[in-house]
Amino acid sequence: MSRTKSAFLPLFVLLIFRREKKFDCMATTKMTTATGQFGDRAFKWLTLAMAFAVFVLIALIGYELASGSHLAMQKFGWRFLISSDWDPVNDIYGALPVIFGTVVSSLIALIIAVPISVATAVYLTELAPLWLRQPLIMFIELLAAIPSVILGFWGLSVMVPWLHAHLFPAMRGTLGFLPLFKGPDYGPCILAAGMILAIMIVPIITSVSREILRSVPGLQREAAYALGATRWEVTRIAVLSYAKKGIFGAVILGLGRALGETMAVTLVIGNIAQIVPSLFSPGATLASTIANEFTEATGDLYYSALFELGLVLLGVTLVVNIFAQLLLKTFAGPSVKPQN
């Protein structure tokens, strides 16, 4: 009987110890779960605050521009957007010439940059050997990293004199019957601004287009090859047709970059607010006008007109970028759902 009690006592103590250890583990698990939930909530609210701060910053910029342009809005109203007179001496301001210069120079940049960018992206994705692909990508990214003021200085000192001496006379001789290529050539002009903008947006369109083309499923290509398609037909039918919405989104992103460029355009466009059909004539953009004249503005109405130019530029840029994001979201497809 004594032996039974002595054997039962260690077993009873062992059961109590295991029960206490189980309770300790459960308490530790609950504490860990509570800590993890607090960390998840804190991380969620912190990232939400950071994302909301970007929206607040854009809203504050828009509010400051709107409040700064109050005088010009009161005096000119909607006529500010459709008037072609920009006369600071007589306090008469109209944004149409600089809007015209912004749109035309950006369209010239797209006409030049889009074929080069898409062809480069196709080559890097479909045709380039591995030993050449990475160096080309590195040089494209290096071009995107060059400051705009450096590109503008290069354009003013190298590109514009070369265009004035060689390309513009040749274009006038062959295409001079068109109004776009008539008139005197002074060097800095809207066409030169479009060319410098094209150089600046090529890396953006190329990089985004390359990522879009890389996302095309390999089964698309394999199915086309199985049907007997050539490499060109595979690229045109299976790759480019699949990625056309994403490439268009890349083009819109490049357009947004071109619309807001300041220093490079200021150095090569000529900075004369006018509406003329010839691309050889000097012009001005929204950004270049603000950069040139803000430090020289002498009256409150002059300042207010420049603020309204900034508001117009902000609105155009926001609309273009929102449109691009919607296109990219459409390209992602309806099956992509956010994670909870």
C-alpha contacts under 8 A as a table, 3 or more apart, distances in Angstrom:
res1	aa1	res2	aa2	distance
1	M	4	T	5.12
1	M	5	K	6.41
2	S	5	K	5.14
2	S	6	S	6.12
3	R	6	S	4.99
3	R	7	A	6.12
4	T	7	A	5.13
4	T	8	F	6.04
5	K	8	F	4.98
5	K	9	L	6.11
6	S	9	L	5.43
6	S	10	P	7.23
7	A	10	P	6.11
7	A	11	L	6.82
8	F	11	L	5.22
8	F	12	F	6.13
9	L	12	F	5.11
9	L	13	V	6.23
10	P	13	V	5.02
10	P	14	L	6.04
11	L	14	L	5.04
11	L	15	L	6.26
12	F	15	L	5.21
12	F	16	I	6.36
13	V	16	I	5.17
13	V	17	F	6.19
14	L	17	F	5.07
14	L	18	R	6.17
15	L	18	R	5.16
15	L	19	R	6.17
16	I	19	R	5.09
16	I	20	E	6.21
17	F	20	E	5.17
17	F	21	K	6.11
18	R	21	K	5.01
18	R	22	K	6.10
19	R	22	K	5.05
19	R	23	F	6.32
20	E	23	F	5.09
20	E	24	D	6.23
21	K	24	D	5.00
21	K	25	C	6.22
22	K	25	C	5.12
22	K	26	M	6.22
23	F	26	M	5.07
23	F	27	A	6.15
24	D	27	A	5.10
24	D	28	T	6.10
25	C	28	T	5.04
25	C	29	T	6.04
26	M	29	T	5.04
26	M	30	K	6.16
27	A	30	K	5.09
27	A	31	M	6.18
28	T	31	M	5.07
28	T	32	T	6.07
29	T	32	T	5.04
29	T	33	T	6.01
30	K	33	T	5.04
30	K	34	A	6.05
31	M	34	A	5.10
31	M	35	T	6.08
32	T	35	T	5.05
32	T	36	G	5.99
33	T	36	G	5.00
33	T	37	Q	6.05
34	A	37	Q	5.11
34	A	38	F	6.18
35	T	38	F	5.11
35	T	39	G	6.14
36	G	39	G	4.99
36	G	40	D	6.10
37	Q	40	D	5.03
37	Q	41	R	6.13
38	F	41	R	5.14
38	F	42	A	6.02
39	G	42	A	5.05
39	G	43	F	6.01
40	D	43	F	5.14
40	D	44	K	6.06
41	R	44	K	5.04
41	R	45	W	6.18
42	A	45	W	5.30
42	A	46	L	5.97
43	F	46	L	5.08
43	F	47	T	6.14
44	K	47	T	5.42
44	K	48	L	6.12
45	W	48	L	4.91
45	W	49	A	6.06
46	L	49	A	5.11
46	L	50	M	6.33
47	T	50	M	5.01
47	T	51	A	6.19
48	L	51	A	5.15
48	L	52	F	6.01
49	A	52	F	5.01
49	A	53	A	5.97
50	M	53	A	5.04
50	M	54	V	6.79
51	A	54	V	5.48
51	A	55	F	6.94
52	F	55	F	5.12
52	F	56	V	6.18
53	A	56	V	4.92
53	A	57	L	6.01
54	V	57	L	5.09
54	V	58	I	6.35
55	F	58	I	5.24
55	F	59	A	6.14
56	V	59	A	4.99
56	V	60	L	6.03
57	L	60	L	5.10
57	L	61	I	6.23
58	I	61	I	5.11
58	I	62	G	6.19
59	A	62	G	5.08
59	A	63	Y	6.06
60	L	63	Y	4.95
60	L	64	E	6.10
61	I	64	E	5.21
61	I	65	L	6.18
62	G	65	L	5.15
62	G	66	A	6.04
62	G	311	L	6.75
62	G	314	L	7.51
63	Y	66	A	5.06
63	Y	67	S	6.03
64	E	67	S	5.14
64	E	68	G	5.94
65	L	68	G	5.05
65	L	69	S	6.11
65	L	307	F	5.54
65	L	308	E	6.68
65	L	310	G	6.73
65	L	311	L	5.54
66	A	69	S	5.19
66	A	70	H	6.30
66	A	307	F	7.47
66	A	308	E	6.99
66	A	311	L	6.55
67	S	70	H	5.25
68	G	71	L	7.58
68	G	303	Y	7.72
68	G	304	S	5.55
68	G	307	F	5.65
68	G	308	E	7.44
69	S	72	A	5.45
69	S	73	M	6.21
69	S	303	Y	7.73
69	S	304	S	4.25
69	S	305	A	6.09
69	S	306	L	7.51
69	S	307	F	4.98
69	S	308	E	4.75
69	S	311	L	7.91
70	H	73	M	5.15
70	H	74	Q	6.18
70	H	304	S	6.66
71	L	74	Q	5.13
71	L	75	K	6.27
71	L	300	D	7.83
71	L	301	L	6.12
71	L	304	S	5.85
71	L	305	A	7.87
72	A	75	K	5.23
72	A	76	F	5.79
72	A	77	G	7.23
72	A	80	F	7.90
72	A	301	L	6.10
72	A	304	S	5.39
72	A	305	A	5.33
72	A	308	E	7.13
73	M	76	F	5.49
73	M	77	G	4.67
73	M	78	W	7.62
73	M	80	F	7.70
73	M	308	E	7.76
74	Q	77	G	5.81
76	F	79	R	5.43
76	F	80	F	5.34
77	G	80	F	5.98
78	W	81	L	5.70
78	W	82	I	7.12
79	R	82	I	5.18
79	R	83	S	5.59
79	R	94	G	7.20
80	F	83	S	5.58
80	F	93	Y	6.62
80	F	94	G	4.62
80	F	95	A	5.76
80	F	96	L	7.62
81	L	94	G	6.19
81	L	95	A	5.14
81	L	96	L	5.58
82	I	94	G	6.71
82	I	95	A	6.81
82	I	96	L	5.28
83	S	93	Y	7.50
83	S	94	G	4.43
83	S	95	A	6.41
83	S	96	L	5.67
84	S	93	Y	7.96
84	S	94	G	5.23
84	S	95	A	6.61
84	S	96	L	5.14
84	S	97	P	5.60
84	S	274	Q	7.43
84	S	275	I	7.70
85	D	92	I	6.51
85	D	93	Y	5.75
85	D	94	G	5.04
85	D	95	A	7.80
85	D	97	P	7.86
86	W	92	I	5.92
86	W	93	Y	4.44
86	W	94	G	5.28
86	W	95	A	7.28
86	W	273	A	6.84
87	D	90	N	5.75
87	D	91	D	6.04
87	D	92	I	5.03
87	D	93	Y	5.96
88	P	91	D	4.75
88	P	92	I	6.12
88	P	93	Y	6.94
88	P	302	Y	6.68
89	V	92	I	7.75
91	D	301	L	7.02
91	D	302	Y	6.79
93	Y	305	A	6.76
94	G	97	P	7.46
95	A	98	V	5.60
95	A	99	I	6.07
95	A	309	L	7.01
96	L	99	I	5.02
96	L	100	F	5.95
97	P	100	F	5.00
97	P	101	G	6.23
97	P	273	A	5.32
97	P	274	Q	5.06
97	P	275	I	5.40
97	P	283	G	7.95
97	P	284	A	7.30
97	P	285	T	7.92
98	V	101	G	4.93
98	V	102	T	6.05
98	V	273	A	5.89
98	V	274	Q	7.49
98	V	283	G	7.53
98	V	284	A	5.21
98	V	285	T	4.45
98	V	286	L	5.27
98	V	289	T	7.43
99	I	102	T	5.06
99	I	103	V	6.16
99	I	285	T	6.28
99	I	286	L	6.25
100	F	103	V	5.30
100	F	104	V	6.02
100	F	275	I	6.93
100	F	285	T	7.51
101	G	104	V	5.27
101	G	105	S	5.93
101	G	190	I	7.01
101	G	273	A	8.00
101	G	275	I	7.73
101	G	283	G	5.83
101	G	284	A	5.29
101	G	285	T	4.92
101	G	286	L	7.86
102	T	105	S	5.52
102	T	106	S	6.10
102	T	259	L	6.25
102	T	284	A	7.15
102	T	285	T	4.47
102	T	286	L	6.28
103	V	106	S	5.21
103	V	107	L	6.10
103	V	259	L	7.39
104	V	107	L	5.12
104	V	108	I	6.19
104	V	190	I	7.58
104	V	194	G	7.83
105	S	108	I	5.12
105	S	109	A	6.23
105	S	190	I	5.86
105	S	191	L	6.76
105	S	193	A	6.07
105	S	194	G	4.42
105	S	197	L	7.69
106	S	109	A	5.00
106	S	110	L	6.29
106	S	194	G	6.14
106	S	197	L	7.16
106	S	255	L	6.53
106	S	258	A	5.58
106	S	259	L	6.12
107	L	110	L	5.03
107	L	111	I	6.16
107	L	194	G	7.51
108	I	111	I	5.12
108	I	112	I	6.33
108	I	191	L	7.12
108	I	194	G	4.98
108	I	195	M	7.15
108	I	198	A	7.66
109	A	112	I	5.30
109	A	113	A	5.81
109	A	194	G	4.61
109	A	195	M	5.86
109	A	196	I	7.66
109	A	197	L	5.43
109	A	198	A	4.19
109	A	199	I	7.97
109	A	201	I	7.80
109	A	258	A	7.50
110	L	113	A	5.05
110	L	114	V	5.46
110	L	198	A	6.56
110	L	251	V	7.60
110	L	254	G	7.83
110	L	255	L	7.01
111	I	114	V	6.04
111	I	115	P	7.40
112	I	115	P	6.66
112	I	116	I	7.05
112	I	195	M	7.34
112	I	198	A	6.08
113	A	116	I	5.31
113	A	117	S	5.84
113	A	198	A	4.99
113	A	199	I	7.15
113	A	201	I	6.88
113	A	202	V	5.43
114	V	117	S	5.12
114	V	118	V	5.99
114	V	202	V	7.34
114	V	205	I	7.26
114	V	251	V	6.92
115	P	118	V	5.37
115	P	119	A	5.95
116	I	119	A	5.30
116	I	120	T	6.04
116	I	202	V	7.29
117	S	120	T	5.11
117	S	121	A	6.12
117	S	202	V	5.47
117	S	203	P	7.32
117	S	205	I	5.83
117	S	206	T	4.60
117	S	209	S	7.82
118	V	121	A	5.04
118	V	122	V	6.11
118	V	205	I	7.45
118	V	206	T	6.21
118	V	209	S	6.63
118	V	247	I	7.86
119	A	122	V	5.12
119	A	123	Y	6.15
120	T	123	Y	5.11
120	T	124	L	6.15
120	T	206	T	6.58
121	A	124	L	5.16
121	A	125	T	6.07
121	A	206	T	5.37
121	A	207	S	7.24
121	A	209	S	5.98
121	A	210	R	4.72
121	A	213	L	7.65
122	V	125	T	5.17
122	V	126	E	5.67
122	V	127	L	7.25
122	V	210	R	7.03
122	V	213	L	7.38
122	V	235	T	7.93
123	Y	126	E	5.42
123	Y	127	L	4.81
123	Y	128	A	5.55
124	L	127	L	6.16
124	L	128	A	5.07
124	L	133	R	5.88
124	L	136	L	7.98
124	L	137	I	7.95
124	L	210	R	7.27
125	T	128	A	6.84
125	T	210	R	6.43
125	T	213	L	6.75
125	T	214	R	6.49
126	E	235	T	7.68
128	A	132	L	6.40
128	A	133	R	5.67
129	P	132	L	5.52
129	P	133	R	6.07
130	L	133	R	5.14
130	L	134	Q	7.04
131	W	134	Q	6.81
131	W	135	P	7.73
132	L	135	P	5.71
132	L	136	L	6.38
133	R	136	L	5.39
133	R	137	I	6.28
134	Q	137	I	5.04
134	Q	138	M	6.13
135	P	138	M	5.00
135	P	139	F	6.30
136	L	139	F	5.20
136	L	140	I	6.25
137	I	140	I	5.13
137	I	141	E	6.23
138	M	141	E	5.20
138	M	142	L	6.11
139	F	142	L	4.84
139	F	143	L	6.22
140	I	143	L	5.14
140	I	144	A	6.53
140	I	203	P	5.58
141	E	144	A	5.07
141	E	145	A	6.42
141	E	203	P	6.47
142	L	145	A	5.06
142	L	146	I	6.70
143	L	146	I	5.54
143	L	200	M	7.72
143	L	203	P	6.71
144	A	200	M	6.76
144	A	201	I	7.94
144	A	203	P	5.53
144	A	204	I	7.21
146	I	150	I	6.90
146	I	151	L	7.11
147	P	150	I	5.45
147	P	151	L	6.65
148	S	151	L	5.06
148	S	152	G	6.05
148	S	200	M	7.83
148	S	263	M	6.18
148	S	264	A	5.35
149	V	152	G	4.93
149	V	153	F	6.08
149	V	263	M	5.39
149	V	264	A	5.43
150	I	153	F	5.12
150	I	154	W	6.15
150	I	264	A	7.66
151	L	154	W	5.04
151	L	155	G	6.01
151	L	196	I	7.50
151	L	264	A	6.08
152	G	155	G	4.93
152	G	156	L	6.13
152	G	196	I	7.37
152	G	263	M	6.49
152	G	264	A	3.69
152	G	265	V	6.71
152	G	266	T	7.75
152	G	267	L	5.65
152	G	268	V	6.78
153	F	156	L	5.12
153	F	157	S	6.10
153	F	264	A	7.20
153	F	267	L	6.86
154	W	157	S	5.28
154	W	158	V	5.49
154	W	159	M	6.68
155	G	158	V	5.47
155	G	159	M	4.49
155	G	160	V	5.78
155	G	196	I	6.78
155	G	264	A	7.75
155	G	267	L	7.78
155	G	268	V	6.64
156	L	159	M	6.22
156	L	160	V	5.40
156	L	161	P	7.44
156	L	188	P	7.63
156	L	267	L	6.23
156	L	268	V	5.62
157	S	160	V	6.64
157	S	161	P	6.76
158	V	161	P	5.80
158	V	162	W	6.36
159	M	162	W	5.24
159	M	163	L	6.11
160	V	163	L	5.04
160	V	164	H	6.01
160	V	187	G	5.72
160	V	188	P	6.40
160	V	192	A	6.67
160	V	268	V	7.30
161	P	164	H	5.02
161	P	165	A	6.11
161	P	187	G	6.61
162	W	165	A	5.18
162	W	166	H	5.89
162	W	167	L	7.23
163	L	166	H	5.40
163	L	167	L	4.78
163	L	168	F	5.58
163	L	187	G	7.32
163	L	192	A	7.92
164	H	167	L	6.59
164	H	168	F	5.56
164	H	169	P	7.15
164	H	185	D	6.98
164	H	186	Y	7.34
164	H	187	G	5.28
165	A	168	F	7.01
165	A	169	P	6.94
166	H	169	P	5.89
166	H	170	A	6.46
167	L	170	A	5.19
167	L	171	M	6.14
168	F	171	M	5.03
168	F	172	R	6.07
168	F	185	D	7.50
168	F	280	F	7.93
169	P	172	R	5.03
169	P	173	G	6.07
170	A	173	G	5.05
170	A	174	T	6.27
171	M	174	T	5.28
171	M	175	L	5.47
171	M	176	G	6.89
171	M	181	F	6.98
172	R	175	L	5.34
172	R	176	G	4.36
172	R	181	F	5.64
172	R	182	K	6.59
173	G	176	G	5.60
174	T	177	F	7.89
175	L	178	L	5.87
175	L	181	F	6.26
176	G	179	P	7.24
176	G	180	L	7.90
176	G	181	F	5.18
176	G	182	K	5.43
177	F	181	F	7.45
177	F	182	K	7.28
178	L	181	F	5.75
178	L	182	K	6.71
179	P	182	K	5.29
179	P	277	P	6.11
179	P	278	S	5.94
180	L	277	P	5.53
180	L	278	S	4.26
180	L	279	L	5.44
180	L	280	F	7.81
181	F	278	S	5.52
181	F	279	L	6.13
181	F	280	F	6.63
182	K	278	S	5.71
182	K	279	L	7.98
182	K	280	F	7.43
183	G	278	S	6.41
183	G	280	F	6.88
183	G	281	S	7.45
184	P	280	F	6.83
184	P	281	S	7.28
185	D	280	F	5.32
185	D	281	S	6.70
186	Y	189	C	7.39
186	Y	280	F	7.36
186	Y	281	S	7.33
186	Y	282	P	7.85
187	G	192	A	7.87
187	G	280	F	7.61
188	P	192	A	6.23
188	P	193	A	7.69
188	P	267	L	7.97
188	P	268	V	4.82
188	P	269	I	4.98
188	P	270	G	4.96
188	P	280	F	7.91
188	P	281	S	7.79
188	P	282	P	6.10
189	C	192	A	5.35
189	C	193	A	6.41
189	C	268	V	6.53
189	C	269	I	4.47
189	C	270	G	5.54
189	C	279	L	6.72
189	C	280	F	5.33
189	C	281	S	5.10
189	C	282	P	4.02
189	C	283	G	6.16
190	I	193	A	5.02
190	I	194	G	6.22
190	I	269	I	5.32
190	I	270	G	7.77
190	I	279	L	5.50
190	I	280	F	6.50
190	I	281	S	6.47
190	I	282	P	5.81
190	I	283	G	5.66
190	I	284	A	7.79
191	L	194	G	5.04
191	L	195	M	6.29
191	L	269	I	7.89
191	L	279	L	5.27
191	L	280	F	6.27
192	A	195	M	5.08
192	A	196	I	6.32
192	A	268	V	6.28
192	A	269	I	6.52
193	A	196	I	5.24
193	A	197	L	6.14
193	A	264	A	7.81
193	A	265	V	5.34
193	A	268	V	5.65
193	A	269	I	5.14
194	G	197	L	5.05
194	G	198	A	6.11
195	M	198	A	4.98
195	M	199	I	6.48
196	I	199	I	5.19
196	I	200	M	6.48
196	I	264	A	7.12
196	I	265	V	7.25
197	L	200	M	5.01
197	L	201	I	6.27
197	L	258	A	5.98
197	L	261	E	7.78
197	L	264	A	7.79
197	L	265	V	7.32
198	A	201	I	5.34
198	A	202	V	6.05
199	I	202	V	5.59
199	I	203	P	7.91
200	M	203	P	6.84
200	M	204	I	7.90
200	M	258	A	7.86
201	I	204	I	5.24
201	I	205	I	6.31
201	I	254	G	5.34
201	I	255	L	7.82
201	I	257	R	6.84
201	I	258	A	6.83
202	V	205	I	5.42
202	V	206	T	5.91
202	V	254	G	7.74
203	P	206	T	5.08
203	P	207	S	5.94
204	I	207	S	5.36
204	I	208	V	6.29
204	I	250	A	7.52
204	I	253	L	7.64
204	I	254	G	6.09
205	I	208	V	5.41
205	I	209	S	5.87
205	I	247	I	7.91
205	I	250	A	5.20
205	I	251	V	5.85
205	I	253	L	7.35
205	I	254	G	5.81
206	T	209	S	5.18
206	T	210	R	5.95
207	S	210	R	5.19
207	S	211	E	6.42
208	V	211	E	5.23
208	V	212	I	6.29
208	V	247	I	7.51
208	V	250	A	5.63
209	S	212	I	4.98
209	S	213	L	6.12
209	S	246	G	7.13
209	S	247	I	5.29
209	S	250	A	6.12
210	R	213	L	5.12
210	R	214	R	6.12
211	E	214	R	5.06
211	E	215	S	6.38
212	I	215	S	5.23
212	I	216	V	6.96
212	I	243	A	6.36
212	I	246	G	6.08
212	I	247	I	6.92
213	L	216	V	5.45
213	L	239	V	6.81
213	L	240	L	7.58
213	L	243	A	6.26
214	R	217	P	8.00
216	V	220	Q	7.26
216	V	239	V	6.50
216	V	242	Y	7.05
216	V	243	A	6.98
217	P	220	Q	5.67
217	P	221	R	7.53
218	G	221	R	5.38
218	G	222	E	6.30
219	L	222	E	4.92
219	L	223	A	5.87
220	Q	223	A	5.38
220	Q	224	A	6.40
220	Q	238	A	5.53
220	Q	239	V	7.27
221	R	224	A	5.20
221	R	225	Y	6.19
221	R	234	V	6.07
221	R	235	T	7.94
221	R	238	A	5.88
221	R	239	V	7.19
222	E	225	Y	5.09
222	E	226	A	6.04
223	A	226	A	5.02
223	A	227	L	6.42
224	A	227	L	5.21
224	A	228	G	6.72
224	A	229	A	5.57
224	A	234	V	5.77
224	A	238	A	6.57
225	Y	228	G	5.16
225	Y	229	A	5.06
225	Y	230	T	6.97
225	Y	231	R	7.92
225	Y	234	V	6.87
226	A	229	A	7.35
229	A	232	W	7.93
229	A	233	E	5.58
229	A	234	V	6.00
230	T	233	E	5.10
230	T	234	V	6.10
231	R	234	V	5.04
231	R	235	T	6.16
232	W	235	T	5.11
232	W	236	R	6.07
233	E	236	R	5.04
233	E	237	I	5.69
233	E	238	A	7.56
234	V	237	I	5.39
234	V	238	A	5.06
234	V	239	V	6.55
235	T	238	A	5.80
235	T	239	V	4.88
235	T	240	L	6.02
236	R	239	V	5.98
236	R	240	L	5.14
236	R	241	S	6.45
237	I	240	L	6.19
237	I	241	S	5.43
237	I	242	Y	7.62
238	A	241	S	6.10
238	A	242	Y	6.16
239	V	242	Y	5.28
239	V	243	A	6.17
240	L	243	A	5.06
240	L	244	K	5.65
241	S	244	K	5.31
242	Y	245	K	7.79
243	A	246	G	5.38
243	A	247	I	6.16
243	A	331	F	7.74
244	K	247	I	5.06
244	K	248	F	6.08
245	K	248	F	5.05
245	K	249	G	6.28
245	K	327	L	6.57
245	K	328	L	7.21
245	K	330	T	7.78
245	K	331	F	5.81
246	G	249	G	4.94
246	G	250	A	6.33
246	G	327	L	6.90
246	G	328	L	5.63
246	G	331	F	5.67
247	I	250	A	4.93
247	I	251	V	6.30
248	F	251	V	4.96
248	F	252	I	6.31
248	F	327	L	7.70
249	G	252	I	5.05
249	G	253	L	6.30
249	G	324	A	4.86
249	G	325	Q	7.25
249	G	327	L	5.60
249	G	328	L	5.79
250	A	253	L	5.05
250	A	254	G	6.31
250	A	324	A	7.42
251	V	254	G	5.04
251	V	255	L	6.20
252	I	255	L	4.86
252	I	256	G	6.25
252	I	320	V	6.61
252	I	321	N	7.23
252	I	323	F	7.72
252	I	324	A	5.55
253	L	256	G	5.10
253	L	257	R	6.43
253	L	320	V	7.49
253	L	321	N	6.41
253	L	324	A	6.22
254	G	257	R	5.05
254	G	258	A	6.26
255	L	258	A	5.01
255	L	259	L	6.13
255	L	320	V	7.63
256	G	259	L	5.23
256	G	260	G	6.64
256	G	317	T	5.68
256	G	320	V	5.92
256	G	321	N	6.40
257	R	260	G	5.65
257	R	261	E	6.36
258	A	261	E	5.41
259	L	313	L	7.80
259	L	317	T	6.99
260	G	287	A	6.23
260	G	313	L	7.18
260	G	317	T	7.17
261	E	264	A	7.00
261	E	265	V	6.62
261	E	287	A	6.67
262	T	265	V	5.55
262	T	266	T	5.96
262	T	287	A	5.11
262	T	288	S	5.32
262	T	291	A	7.17
263	M	266	T	5.03
263	M	267	L	6.38
263	M	288	S	7.08
263	M	291	A	7.92
264	A	267	L	5.47
264	A	268	V	6.77
265	V	268	V	5.44
265	V	269	I	5.70
265	V	285	T	7.98
265	V	288	S	6.64
266	T	269	I	5.85
266	T	270	G	7.26
266	T	271	N	6.71
266	T	284	A	7.76
266	T	288	S	4.91
266	T	291	A	7.80
266	T	292	N	7.69
267	L	270	G	7.23
269	I	282	P	5.70
269	I	283	G	5.73
269	I	284	A	6.34
270	G	282	P	4.52
270	G	283	G	5.70
270	G	284	A	6.88
271	N	282	P	6.41
271	N	283	G	5.31
271	N	284	A	4.58
271	N	285	T	7.78
271	N	288	S	7.12
271	N	289	T	7.05
272	I	282	P	5.84
272	I	283	G	4.75
272	I	284	A	5.46
273	A	283	G	5.56
273	A	284	A	5.22
273	A	285	T	7.96
274	Q	282	P	7.99
274	Q	283	G	6.05
274	Q	284	A	7.51
275	I	283	G	7.62
276	V	279	L	7.88
276	V	281	S	7.12
278	S	281	S	5.69
279	L	282	P	7.90
284	A	288	S	6.26
284	A	289	T	6.32
285	T	288	S	5.20
285	T	289	T	6.00
286	L	289	T	5.40
286	L	290	I	6.43
286	L	309	L	6.16
286	L	310	G	7.26
286	L	313	L	6.55
287	A	290	I	5.28
287	A	291	A	6.24
287	A	310	G	7.53
287	A	313	L	7.54
288	S	291	A	5.07
288	S	292	N	6.00
289	T	292	N	5.18
289	T	293	E	5.95
289	T	294	F	7.95
290	I	293	E	5.52
290	I	294	F	5.46
290	I	306	L	5.98
290	I	309	L	7.34
290	I	310	G	7.38
291	A	294	F	5.98
291	A	295	T	7.89
292	N	295	T	7.26
292	N	296	E	7.82
293	E	296	E	5.10
293	E	297	A	6.06
294	F	297	A	5.38
294	F	303	Y	7.09
294	F	306	L	6.92
297	A	302	Y	5.75
297	A	303	Y	5.95
298	T	302	Y	6.72
298	T	303	Y	7.54
299	G	302	Y	5.16
299	G	303	Y	6.40
300	D	303	Y	5.15
300	D	304	S	6.10
301	L	304	S	4.88
301	L	305	A	6.10
302	Y	305	A	5.19
302	Y	306	L	6.44
303	Y	306	L	5.21
303	Y	307	F	6.23
304	S	307	F	4.98
304	S	308	E	6.21
305	A	308	E	5.03
305	A	309	L	6.33
306	L	309	L	4.98
306	L	310	G	6.41
307	F	310	G	5.03
307	F	311	L	6.28
308	E	311	L	4.83
308	E	312	V	6.18
309	L	312	V	5.12
309	L	313	L	6.20
310	G	313	L	5.03
310	G	314	L	6.07
311	L	314	L	5.07
311	L	315	G	6.15
312	V	315	G	5.14
312	V	316	V	6.21
313	L	316	V	5.17
313	L	317	T	6.09
314	L	317	T	5.15
314	L	318	L	6.06
315	G	318	L	5.20
315	G	319	V	6.16
316	V	319	V	5.24
316	V	320	V	6.19
317	T	320	V	5.18
317	T	321	N	6.17
318	L	321	N	5.20
318	L	322	I	6.01
319	V	322	I	5.21
319	V	323	F	6.07
320	V	323	F	5.15
320	V	324	A	6.23
321	N	324	A	4.97
321	N	325	Q	6.20
322	I	325	Q	5.10
322	I	326	L	6.24
323	F	326	L	5.19
323	F	327	L	6.31
324	A	327	L	5.09
324	A	328	L	6.22
325	Q	328	L	5.07
325	Q	329	K	6.07
326	L	329	K	5.02
326	L	330	T	6.16
327	L	330	T	5.02
327	L	331	F	6.20
328	L	331	F	4.91
328	L	332	A	6.30
329	K	332	A	5.11
329	K	333	G	6.91
330	T	333	G	5.46
330	T	334	P	7.29
332	A	336	V	6.72
333	G	336	V	6.14
334	P	337	K	7.56
